[in-house]
């Protein structure tokens, strides 16, 4: 799997929360002894997180990655 990220290593210290758009990416380990339930993630986990974020959430999407291993 190849992930590309652009950013900065600049650390900002502020007590005032910033406004804007944020993207959160959650990656799970993959391997012969690992399992991941995409159905649970889409139907239970993500709606739970959407409820937690409430009106602050504008939209979410789920992407299923390919680690390069045949399954």
C-alpha positions in Angstrom: 0.0 0.0 0.0 1.3 3.4 -0.9 0.1 6.5 0.9 1.1 10.0 -0.1 0.7 13.0 2.2 1.5 16.6 1.9 1.8 18.8 4.9 4.0 20.7 7.2 5.8 19.9 10.4 5.0 23.3 11.8 3.4 23.0 15.2 0.8 25.7 16.1 0.1 26.3 19.8 -3.2 28.1 20.4 -6.0 27.9 22.9 -8.5 29.1 20.3 -9.9 26.3 18.1 -9.3 26.7 14.4 -12.2 26.6 12.0 -12.1 25.0 8.6 -12.2 21.7 6.9 -10.6 18.6 8.4 -10.1 15.2 6.9 -9.6 12.2 9.2 -8.1 9.0 7.8 -8.2 5.8 9.8 -6.0 3.0 8.7 -6.3 -0.6 10.0 -3.5 -3.2 9.9 -3.8 -5.9 7.3 -2.4 -9.4 7.3 -3.2 -13.1 7.4 -4.4 -13.0 11.0 -6.3 -9.6 10.7 -10.0 -9.1 10.0 -12.1 -6.1 9.2 -15.9 -5.9 9.0 -16.7 -3.2 6.4 -20.4 -3.8 6.8 -20.2 -3.0 10.6 -18.0 -0.1 9.9 -20.4 1.5 7.4 -23.7 0.7 9.1 -22.8 1.0 12.8 -19.5 2.8 13.4 -19.7 5.7 11.0 -23.3 6.6 11.9 -22.3 6.6 15.6 -19.5 9.0 14.9 -21.7 11.2 12.8 -24.1 11.4 15.7 -21.3 12.3 18.0 -20.1 15.1 15.7 -23.7 16.4 15.1 -24.1 19.6 13.2 -20.3 20.0 12.9 -20.2 17.2 10.4 -21.0 18.3 6.8 -20.5 14.9 5.2 -18.5 11.7 5.5 -17.5 9.0 3.1 -15.9 5.6 3.4 -13.3 4.2 1.1 -12.2 0.7 1.1 -8.5 0.5 0.3 -6.5 -2.3 -1.4 -3.4 -3.3 0.3 -2.1 -5.2 -2.7 -2.7 -8.6 -1.2 -4.9 -11.1 -2.9 -8.0 -12.0 -0.9 
